[in-house]
Amino acid sequence: MTRSKNILIAIILTILIMASCAQFSNPQGGPRDEDPPILIEALSEQNYQTSFVKKPIDLEFNEWIQLSNPVKEIVISPPTNYPLKFTARGKRVRVEFAEEEILKDSVSYQINFGDAIRDFTESNIYKNFVFIFSTGDEIDSLSVAGTVTDAETGKPAKDVLVCLYDNLNDSIITQVQPFYFTRTDNSGRYKLNNIKNDSFQVFTLKDENVNYFYDLMSEKVGFYDDILILNDSSLINIDLELFDEKDEPRLVEYKQEKKGLIKLFFSPNPDSLAFYNIDDSTQYLYHELVGDSVYLWHTDLRSDSSRFLVWFDKQTDTIINRKARESAAGMTLKTDRSMKNIITAHRDDSIAIKMNKPLKSFDISKIELSDTNTVYNLDRIFTNEKSIFIQSDSLAHNSNYSIKIDSGGIVDIYNQVNKDSIVFTLKTNEPESFGNMTLNFINASDTIYTWELLKGNALISKGACASSYSRAFNRISSGTYKLRLVEDLNGDGKWTSGNVVLRRKPERIKEISLEELKPAWDLDLDVVIKEIFYGTAGE
């Protein structure tokens, strides 16, 4: 019995030792393995084969291998009709074609493995390995390279497709998969190698559903506006712009959970919007964009069937003032969530206090601007939409004040008042912390250019430049500003995107950083349109 127990213990110990030896781990105390796996070419399928016949492609490495996200990372160009099958066992990666697959005659194929091949222990990447073969007598040697940028933002478009089609139909990107394709890197750069002598259409596509077709409203697209003819030039450079075709907006739905506030949902949001009460034009209407919704505030609280006409981007629709369990009139009138307790401004500025509902009037006797010793006259006070503006001509620079609105000081469009007092601290800055800027727009062409002055992502002002003129900005905070210009070719006052079927490129956008506005400075800047868009000085 004892002998049997000893044998059993010995067997168990042997199994445990063998299991421990089979585990993959770094040597204790040694440096971490940071080396990528190495392809052993002598034991792998030969790269750059000609007269290739369909067969499994085996790749042998010097260490155990795993495949990470192979469906996305591993791509074959030209694409096959059926998906490739990928497996990793031990030190070997195998690529297999579907039984039904028929490879094209006399075509160079390339299988790009991206970041899929990694070692088993530390996931070190064997980056961007490409296996190339030709079903003809030679490997095609022509190349196309370039950069893809987002037409609206100007930023590099990463991980988007660049596609070549030997079919020259204008809408081919919606009908068949590309003949050649590749993906851009993080810098928006791309390169397509081993292309045959031929004529091609070139497109770029943000392929949301990974089917190599332009078939979703959410997908962005772009095109080269000429036919690419490849013959004896080994490398051609083509830069592309990616854009959203901006489908016509449609009213998806609307709802009125509180009587007096209708929420509308468009896809996408329209550029222009207006409302009209068909049955009672005397009622108040005000709309605002809140996130992805449009809020329509109205005072037609008694009707459950009145109609509102909606104009949006040259379209019209009608919505009904339906019943609701609650009323917007019952909402507590209070400051908007965007308001901060401390307001910083120039002493001569109008101070805006934004509320959560549209405003009707105010009681000036219940509004006070003071410091520890003095109550100051309010020289100007008015309401506009959801804000009340107050201004006093008696304030000093670099001082602290208190703004107090007592209960009942503000009245909304439903004749409800603020029940609680509203208190803010106002800090006036030193005059030296502000500056003045004048932009001299020099436009010698017949084209209209729209412009936006930005500080960070905040819009300071906007306008249009049909000819040369100057625009002054006084008492603005010091810092760095940028100017965003749009070549408004159709004169509609906004940026117009491109259209693949019409072969219309998006209107060009240029964004330039302006010279820093330092405190107490007067900055006078020339904005030469021709130089910005064409690299040449204006007249």
C-alpha positions in Angstrom: 0.0 0.0 0.0 2.8 2.4 1.0 4.6 1.6 -2.3 1.5 2.4 -4.3 1.1 5.7 -2.5 4.7 6.6 -3.3 4.3 5.7 -6.9 1.1 7.9 -7.1 2.9 10.8 -5.4 5.8 10.5 -7.9 3.4 10.6 -10.9 1.6 13.7 -9.6 4.9 15.5 -9.0 6.1 14.6 -12.5 2.8 16.0 -14.0 3.1 19.2 -12.0 6.7 19.7 -13.0 5.9 19.1 -16.7 2.9 21.5 -16.5 5.2 24.2 -15.0 7.8 23.7 -17.7 5.1 24.1 -20.4 4.0 27.6 -19.2 5.2 30.6 -21.2 6.9 33.1 -19.0 10.0 35.4 -18.9 13.0 34.1 -17.1 12.8 35.3 -13.5 14.8 38.4 -12.9 15.7 38.8 -16.6 14.9 41.7 -18.9 11.5 41.8 -20.5 11.4 40.4 -24.1 10.8 43.4 -26.4 11.9 41.8 -29.6 9.3 41.1 -32.3 9.2 37.6 -33.8 11.4 36.8 -36.7 10.2 35.2 -40.0 12.2 32.2 -40.9 12.2 32.5 -44.7 13.7 29.1 -45.4 10.8 27.4 -43.7 8.1 29.7 -45.1 6.2 30.0 -48.3 8.4 32.0 -50.7 7.5 35.7 -50.9 7.3 37.6 -54.3 6.2 34.4 -56.2 5.2 34.6 -59.9 2.8 32.2 -61.6 1.2 31.6 -58.2 -1.4 28.8 -58.0 -3.9 28.9 -55.2 -2.6 27.1 -52.1 -2.2 27.6 -48.4 0.5 30.1 -47.4 2.5 29.0 -44.4 4.8 31.5 -42.5 7.2 30.1 -39.9 8.6 32.2 -37.1 11.3 31.8 -34.4 8.9 31.7 -31.5 5.3 30.9 -30.7 2.8 33.2 -32.5 -0.7 34.6 -31.9 -3.0 36.6 -34.3 -4.6 39.8 -32.9 -7.8 41.0 -34.6 -7.0 39.3 -37.9 -10.3 40.1 -39.6 -9.5 43.9 -39.4 -5.7 43.8 -39.5 -5.1 41.4 -42.4 -6.2 42.6 -45.8 -5.6 41.3 -49.3 -5.5 43.6 -52.3 -7.1 43.2 -54.8 -9.9 41.8 -52.5 -11.0 38.2 -52.9 -14.6 37.2 -53.4 -14.6 35.1 -50.3 -12.9 35.8 -46.9 -9.5 34.4 -46.2 -9.0 32.0 -43.3 -6.2 32.7 -40.8 -4.9 30.3 -38.2 -1.9 30.4 -35.8 -0.5 27.2 -34.3 2.7 27.2 -32.4 5.3 29.1 -34.5 3.3 28.9 -37.7 0.7 31.2 -39.3 -1.4 29.8 -42.1 -3.5 31.7 -44.7 -6.0 29.7 -46.7 -8.2 30.7 -49.6 -11.8 29.5 -49.8 -12.4 26.5 -52.0 -14.7 28.6 -54.2 -12.1 31.4 -54.7 -10.8 32.0 -58.2 -7.8 34.3 -58.4 -7.6 36.9 -61.1 -5.3 36.2 -64.1 -2.0 38.1 -64.4 -2.6 40.2 -61.2 -0.2 41.0 -58.4 -1.8 40.4 -55.0 -0.5 41.6 -51.6 -1.6 40.4 -48.2 -0.8 43.0 -45.6 -0.8 41.6 -42.0 -0.8 45.0 -40.3 -0.3 44.6 -36.6 -1.9 41.1 -36.5 1.2 38.9 -36.0 2.5 39.0 -32.4 4.6 36.8 -30.2 2.8 34.7 -27.6 4.5 35.9 -24.4 4.7 39.7 -24.7 2.6 40.5 -27.8 5.5 42.1 -29.6 4.3 43.0 -33.1 5.8 41.9 -36.3 4.7 45.1 -38.0 3.3 45.5 -41.5 4.6 42.4 -43.1 3.4 42.1 -46.7 3.2 38.8 -48.6 3.2 39.5 -52.4 2.5 37.1 -55.2 1.5 37.3 -58.9 -0.7 35.0 -60.9 1.2 36.2 -64.0 4.7 36.1 -65.1 5.9 39.2 -63.2 5.3 41.3 -60.1 3.7 44.6 -61.0 5.9 47.5 -59.8 4.0 50.8 -60.0 3.0 52.7 -56.8 0.7 55.5 -55.7 1.2 57.4 -52.4 -0.1 60.5 -50.7 -2.0 61.8 -47.7 -5.7 61.9 -46.8 -7.1 64.8 -44.8 -10.5 65.6 -43.5 -11.9 68.4 -45.7 -13.8 70.1 -42.8 -11.2 69.9 -40.0 -8.0 69.8 -42.0 -6.7 67.0 -39.8 -5.1 63.7 -41.0 -7.7 61.0 -41.8 -6.3 57.8 -40.2 -7.4 54.3 -40.8 -9.4 55.1 -43.9 -9.4 53.2 -47.2 -7.7 54.5 -50.4 -9.2 52.5 -53.3 -8.3 52.1 -57.0 -10.9 50.9 -59.5 -10.1 49.9 -63.1 -13.8 50.4 -63.9 -14.2 54.1 -64.7 -17.9 54.4 -63.9 -18.4 57.5 -61.7 -20.5 55.7 -59.1 -18.4 52.5 -59.1 -17.6 52.9 -55.4 -21.2 52.1 -54.6 -21.3 49.0 -56.8 -18.2 46.9 -56.6 -15.2 46.3 -54.3 -12.0 48.1 -55.3 -9.3 46.5 -57.5 -6.6 47.7 -55.2 -6.8 49.3 -51.7 -4.8 50.1 -48.6 -5.4 52.0 -45.3 -3.9 55.2 -44.1 -1.7 55.3 -41.0 -2.1 57.6 -38.0 -0.6 60.5 -40.0 -3.1 60.0 -42.8 -0.4 58.8 -45.1 -0.8 55.8 -47.5 1.1 53.9 -50.1 -0.2 51.4 -52.7 2.5 49.2 -54.2 2.7 46.5 -56.9 0.1 48.1 -59.2 -0.3 47.1 -62.8 -0.2 49.4 -65.9 -3.7 50.7 -66.3 -6.1 53.6 -65.9 -7.9 53.9 -62.5 -10.4 56.0 -60.5 -9.2 56.8 -57.0 -11.5 57.1 -54.0 -11.0 57.3 -50.3 -13.6 55.9 -47.9 -14.2 55.7 -44.1 -15.7 52.2 -44.3 -17.9 51.9 -41.3 -19.2 48.4 -42.0 -16.0 47.0 -43.5 -17.6 45.8 -46.7 -15.5 47.9 -49.1 -18.6 49.7 -50.5 -19.8 53.2 -50.0 -23.3 52.3 -48.8 -24.0 54.0 -45.4 -25.2 57.6 -44.7 -22.6 57.8 -41.9 -19.6 57.0 -44.1 -17.3 59.7 -45.3 -15.9 59.6 -48.9 -13.5 61.5 -51.2 -12.3 61.2 -54.8 -9.4 62.2 -57.1 -11.0 64.4 -59.8 -9.0 63.0 -62.7 -8.3 59.6 -64.1 -5.1 58.1 -62.8 -3.0 56.7 -65.7 -0.2 54.5 -64.6 2.4 53.5 -67.2 6.2 53.9 -66.7 6.2 56.2 -63.7 7.2 54.1 -60.7 5.6 56.4 -58.0 2.8 59.0 -58.3 1.7 61.2 -55.4 -2.0 61.9 -54.9 -3.4 63.8 -51.9 -7.1 63.3 -51.1 -9.8 65.0 -49.0 -12.4 63.0 -47.1 -15.8 64.5 -46.6 -19.3 63.8 -45.4 -21.8 64.3 -48.3 -24.2 66.0 -45.9 -27.5 64.3 -46.7 -30.5 66.6 -46.8 -31.9 67.0 -43.3 -35.1 65.3 -42.3 -37.3 65.7 -39.3 -37.1 62.3 -37.6 -39.5 62.8 -34.7 -40.7 65.4 -32.2 -42.3 65.2 -28.7 -43.8 67.5 -26.1 -43.4 66.1 -22.6 -44.0 69.5 -21.1 -46.7 71.8 -22.7 -44.9 74.8 -24.1 -41.6 72.9 -25.0 -41.4 70.8 -28.1 -38.2 68.8 -28.7 -37.5 68.1 -32.4 -34.9 65.6 -33.7 -33.4 66.1 -37.2 -30.9 63.9 -39.1 -28.6 65.7 -39.7 -29.3 69.1 -38.1 -30.4 71.7 -40.6 -28.3 74.9 -41.2 -31.4 77.2 -41.3 -34.6 76.8 -39.2 -37.7 78.8 -38.6 -41.2 78.2 -37.1 -44.7 79.7 -37.5 -47.9 79.1 -35.6 -50.4 78.5 -38.4 -53.5 78.8 -36.1 -52.4 81.7 -33.8 -49.5 83.8 -35.0 -49.7 86.0 -31.9 -48.2 83.3 -29.7 -44.5 83.6 -28.7 -42.0 81.2 -30.4 -38.3 80.7 -29.7 -36.0 77.9 -30.8 -32.5 76.9 -29.8 -30.1 74.0 -30.5 -29.5 71.9 -27.4 -27.0 69.1 -28.1 -28.5 67.0 -31.0 -32.0 68.4 -30.4 -33.9 71.5 -31.3 -36.0 73.0 -28.5 -39.1 75.0 -29.5 -40.5 77.1 -26.7 -44.0 78.4 -27.2 -46.9 80.0 -25.2 -49.8 78.2 -27.0 -50.6 76.3 -23.8 -54.4 75.9 -24.2 -54.6 74.3 -27.6 -54.1 70.5 -28.2 -54.3 70.7 -32.0 -52.7 73.9 -33.2 -50.2 73.5 -36.0 -46.6 74.8 -36.3 -45.1 75.2 -39.7 -41.4 74.2 -39.8 -39.0 75.6 -42.4 -35.6 73.9 -42.6 -33.0 74.2 -45.4 -35.6 75.0 -48.1 -37.9 72.2 -46.8 -41.2 72.5 -44.9 -43.0 70.2 -42.5 -45.9 70.6 -40.0 -45.9 69.5 -36.3 -48.9 69.4 -34.0 -49.1 71.0 -30.5 -50.1 67.8 -28.7 -51.3 67.2 -25.2 -48.7 66.9 -22.4 -49.0 65.8 -18.8 -46.8 68.6 -17.5 -46.3 72.2 -18.5 -43.1 74.2 -19.1 -44.8 77.0 -17.2 -44.4 74.8 -14.1 -40.6 74.6 -14.4 -38.8 76.6 -11.8 -37.2 79.7 -13.3 -33.5 79.7 -12.5 -30.1 80.3 -13.9 -28.9 78.1 -16.8 -26.4 75.4 -15.8 -23.7 77.0 -18.0 -23.6 80.0 -15.6 -20.7 80.2 -13.1 -20.9 82.0 -9.7 -18.1 84.4 -10.7 -18.4 86.5 -13.8 -15.2 88.2 -15.2 -15.6 91.1 -17.6 -14.4 94.6 -18.6 -16.0 97.3 -16.6 -17.8 98.7 -19.8 -19.2 95.3 -20.9 -22.9 94.4 -20.6 -23.2 91.5 -18.1 -25.3 88.6 -19.5 -27.1 86.3 -17.0 -28.6 83.3 -18.8 -31.7 81.6 -17.5 -33.2 78.2 -18.2 -36.4 79.6 -19.9 -37.1 82.4 -22.4 -37.7 85.7 -20.7 -40.5 88.3 -21.0 -39.6 91.2 -18.6 -38.0 92.2 -15.4 -38.5 94.4 -12.3 -35.6 96.8 -12.1 -36.4 97.6 -8.4 -35.4 94.0 -7.6 -32.1 94.0 -9.4 -29.0 95.4 -7.6 -25.4 95.9 -8.5 -23.2 96.9 -5.5 -19.9 96.6 -3.7 -19.4 96.7 0.1 -20.2 100.5 0.2 -22.2 101.5 -2.8 -25.3 100.5 -4.8 -24.7 101.5 -8.4 -27.1 102.8 -11.1 -28.1 100.4 -13.8 -27.7 102.5 -16.9 -28.8 99.8 -19.4 -30.9 96.7 -18.7 -32.8 94.5 -21.1 -33.8 90.9 -21.9 -33.1 88.9 -25.0 -34.3 85.4 -25.5 -33.1 83.5 -22.4 -30.7 86.2 -21.0 -31.0 89.4 -19.0 -28.3 92.0 -19.7 -27.2 94.7 -17.2 -24.7 97.5 -17.5 -23.4 100.3 -15.3 -21.2 103.2 -16.4 -19.9 103.7 -12.8 -17.7 100.6 -12.3 -14.0 100.7 -11.8 -11.3 98.5 -13.2 -9.9 95.6 -11.1 -12.7 95.6 -8.6 -15.2 93.1 -7.1 -19.0 93.7 -7.2 -22.2 91.7 -6.3 -25.1 91.2 -8.6 -28.3 90.3 -6.8 -31.7 89.6 -8.4 -34.4 89.3 -5.7 -37.4 86.9 -5.9 -39.7 88.2 -8.6 -37.0 90.2 -10.4 -37.3 88.3 -13.7 -40.5 87.1 -15.5 -40.5 84.3 -18.1 -42.7 84.0 -21.2 -45.3 82.0 -19.1 -45.5 84.9 -16.5 -43.6 82.9 -13.9 -41.0 84.6 -11.8 -37.8 83.5 -10.1 -38.8 82.4 -6.6 -35.3 82.3 -5.2 -32.8 85.2 -5.1 -30.0 85.0 -7.7 -26.5 86.2 -6.6 -23.3 86.5 -8.7 -19.8 87.9 -8.0 -18.6 90.3 -10.8 -14.9 90.8 -11.2 -13.7 93.6 -13.5 -10.3 93.1 -15.0 -7.4 95.5 -15.4 -7.7 97.3 -18.8 -4.2 96.1 -19.6 -5.5 92.5 -19.7 -7.5 93.3 -22.8 -6.4 94.3 -26.3 -7.7 95.5 -29.6 -7.5 93.7 -32.9 -8.3 94.9 -36.4 -8.5 92.5 -39.3 -8.0 94.0 -42.8 -9.6 91.5 -45.3 -8.0 91.9 -48.7 -10.1 90.2 -51.4 -9.3 91.0 -55.0 -11.4 88.2 -56.5 -15.1 87.9 -57.3 -15.5 85.0 -54.8 -17.2 85.4 -51.4 -15.2 84.1 -48.4 -16.9 83.5 -45.1 -14.8 83.8 -41.9 -14.9 82.8 -38.3 -12.6 84.3 -35.5 -12.0 81.7 -32.9 -10.2 81.5 -29.6 -9.6 77.8 -28.9 -12.9 76.3 -29.9 -15.0 79.3 -28.9 -16.5 81.4 -31.7 -15.8 85.1 -31.1 -17.3 86.5 -34.3 -18.1 85.6 -37.9 -18.8 87.3 -41.2 -18.4 87.3 -45.0 -15.9 89.0 -47.2 -17.1 89.9 -50.7 -14.6 92.6 -51.1 -11.8 94.3 -49.2 -12.8 95.8 -45.8 -11.7 96.0 -42.2 -13.3 94.7 -39.0 -12.3 95.9 -35.5 -12.5 94.0 -32.3 -12.1 96.1 -29.2 -11.6 95.1 -25.6 -11.1 91.4 -26.3 -9.1 89.2 -24.0 -5.4 88.8 -24.7 -4.2 85.4 -26.1 -3.9 83.4 -29.3 -6.7 83.6 -31.9 -7.2 81.7 -35.2 -9.1 82.6 -38.3 -11.1 80.0 -40.3 -11.9 80.9 -43.9 -14.2 79.2 -46.3 -14.2 79.7 -50.1 -17.9 80.1 -50.5 -18.2 79.2 -54.2 -22.0 78.9 -54.3 -22.5 82.0 -52.1 -24.8 80.4 -49.6 -22.9 81.7 -46.6 -21.8 78.4 -45.3 -19.4 75.5 -46.0 -20.7 73.2 -48.7 -19.5 69.6 -48.7 -18.7 67.5 -51.8 -20.8 65.1 -53.8 -19.4 62.0 -55.4 -22.1 61.5 -58.1 -21.9 65.2 -59.2 -18.1 65.1 -58.9 -18.2 68.2 -56.8 -15.3 68.8 -54.4 -16.0 70.3 -51.0 -15.5 74.0 -50.6 -11.9 74.7 -49.5 -11.3 75.6 -45.8 -8.2 77.3 -44.6 -7.4 77.9 -40.9 -4.6 80.2 -39.9 -3.1 81.1 -36.5 -3.0 84.9 -35.9 -0.2 86.8 -34.2 -0.6 86.6 -30.4 -2.7 89.5 -29.0 -0.7 90.6 -25.9 -2.2 92.6 -23.0 -2.8 96.3 -23.8 -1.8 95.8 -27.4 -3.4 97.1 -30.6 -2.9 94.5 -33.3 -3.5 95.4 -37.0 -3.4 92.4 -39.3 -3.8 92.0 -43.1 -5.7 88.9 -44.2 -4.7 88.5 -47.8 -7.2 86.0 -49.2 -5.3 85.2 -52.4 -2.1 84.5 -50.5 -3.9 82.2 -48.0 -5.7 80.1 -50.7 -3.3 80.3 -53.6 0.1 81.2 -52.1 0.3 84.4 -54.0 -0.1 88.0 -52.9 -3.3 89.9 -53.5 -3.5 93.0 -55.6 
